[in-house]
Amino acid sequence: MQYFPNGSQFAVSAGLGAPIPITAITNADPAVATAVGVNTGDYVVVESGWGGINNRATQAGTVVDDDVPLIGLDTSEADRYPQDTFTGNLRIASGFFGLSQITDLDKSGGEQQV
């Protein structure tokens, strides 16, 4: 279970852009995907045949020549992320809105009220 400190801010994306094909990806930490149309700082969702990163949200690092570092995604373990099985897309998340009613996170409570 993951805990967040009090005062954390949460936001949800209202939409995802069209799939952008990933033409190559590295076995590295962070993973670097080759994809046309992603900009530095974009928030993206990874769609991949690699279960460890499928449907993961991340932020694009500094994009150089269509090489997109995927911050926080470690694909350096080649046995877990074999190059010959990779297929995937990136989808840019947009239209974020804040969840201002979350004031405190607790591992208990929230039981159904009758």
N, C-alpha and C positions, 0 to 999 in steps of 0.2 A: 504494500500500500504506500502511495506517495503522499506526502504532506506538504502543504504550501504555507508559508509564513502569513500571519495576519497582515492585512494590508495589500495582499496580492491583488492584481487587477486581471480580470478575465474578459476575453472578447471572443465572439463567434463570427465566422465568416458566413455571409448571406449567400455567397455564390462561388462557383468554380468555373474557370474558363475552359475553353475547348482543350482536349488533350494535345500536348506538344510531345512528339516522339523523341525519345532518348535514343540517339544513334550509337552511343558508347558510354561506358561507365568504368571507373577505375576501382580496383581493390585497394582502397586507401582510407585513411582517417583524417579529414572527412572524405567521403566519396565525392568524386568529381564526375558529373554527367555532362555529356555533350548534347546540347539542345538549343535550337534556334528560337529566340523570342522571349527569353527570360532575362530580366534585368537584376542588377545588384540590389539586394534588399527585398526582392519579391518573396512573399510567403507562398510556398508551393506544397501540393500534396503529391506524393510519389505513388504511382500505380505501377506495380512490378510483379513479376513472377517469383521474385525472391521474397519469401514470406517475412523475413526479418525487417524489411523496409516497406512492404506493401501497405498502402493507405496511411503512411506516416506523413505528418506535417512537419515542415522544416523551413528555414529561411535560406535564400540564395546568398552565398558569400560574394566576393568580388568576382564578377563575370569577366573573363578575358577570352576573346575569340570563340564565343559560344561554349566555353568550358565553365560549368556552373558548380562551384563547391556547394555541397549540401550540408550545411552546418549541423553538427550533432549526429550525423549518420556515419557509422564506422562499418565499412565493407571490406576491411583488410584481411579478414579470414577467408582465404580462397576456397577452402573446403566447404564453407557455409554459403559462399557467394561465388559459384563457379561461372566464369565468363561465358562459357558456351551455352548456358541456359538462360541468359538475361534477355528479357524483353521488357519494355516499359514506356511510360509517359509521365510527364509532369503536368499538373494543372494548377494555374495561378489562382490563389484565393483572393477574393475581393469583397467589398461591402461589409467591413467589420462593424459590429456594434457591441458596446460594452454591456456586461451583466453587473449592473450597479447594486443589486440587492444582495449580493454575497458579501456579508460583513465579517463572518467568522467561519472558519472551517473546523470541523470536529469529526472524529471517527465514530461518534455515537450520536443518537438522536435521529430525527427524521422518521420515526416510526409512524405507521399508519394511524390516523386519528379516526375513531369510530363515533 
